[in-house]
């Protein structure tokens, strides 16, 4: 197999999926997989086989979900900028609902549904102004973010949507950010949501569906110590708050937590460059294959799986003609030489799916270990 490529441990993915199913079954929760995290068809087919729903943010993702075998009755379409063709695609495939993020969007969905002679389910994405305590570029629940309807505007938005004849308002949707490792953030979210629901109920407004989004983080520093995220503790937080909500279906849309740990970017060392003050390991993988370090200053564990020699300190970089093409600085690796194989861990989420052909590079391929499908 030519490097760079993505290697997926399908046995770990299956254990992760089963761990989620075991916990959601305790409470009757419904899980949707956020396809934006990894849209590899083999990965999607595996997740669909466990009965997950799908959380989509584009028409292409809706089509990929249907093709992979996700039940349309459990497909949700979110996103701030749904094009007309994407809305039409979702309606034609009879998805469960749209998560609406603005009044103009609601009006357009209503117009398209009316033209098709259909009535479609919608939820309102609410911006709860809850700080996710995560990277600024992946927080989504503050007033300054582009997502959702701010709380003061919600009553008027509800009233407007209820007057649109081809929309059926069934619930509210919340998603405050990604890579959240402090579970008290979800306590804050639950308190905000329950307070909002109580206020709306006092006005005679109730819903049958509440979607709490996703956001649960993974352990990038120690992937072998924590290969499966703390789903038991995560879902227990929401159970503690929602067990008093009668007749309400509770939904989640996990992405990173499902697939991150099962994926590894495998690369080969092209050169070891001796600088004046640094040693550089130059890989054949670059930010075209894994952009997270360049985009978010994200940490990934990097391992030399070829060398057994004592460790030395290196900057691990790629071949792209950009100074930001760096996977890690001052990393301790077993003494490294041309031709050694390097693994960049916890790359199953927002890795392959964000790859590009900048510098006219080839897209990375994928291999699957322990695949039972």
Secondary structure, DSSP 8 states (H G I E B T S, - for coil): --SSEEEEEHHHHHHHHHHHHHHHHHHT-EEEEEGGG---HHHHHHHHHTT-EEEESSHHHHHHHHHHT--GGGEEE--S---HHHHHHHHHTT-SEEEE-SHHHHHHHHHHHHHTT--EEEEEEEE------S-GGGB--STTSSSSEEGGGHHHHHHHHHT-TTEEEEEEE---BSSB--THHHHHHHHHHHHHHHHHHHTT---SEEE----B---SS-TTT-SS--HHHHHHHHHHHHTT-TT-EEEEEE-HHHHGGGEEEEEEEEEEEE-SS-EEEEES--TTT--HHHHH-----EEESS--S-EEEEEEE-SSSSTT-EEEEEEEEE---TT-EEEE-S-TTTTGGG---GGG----EEEEES---
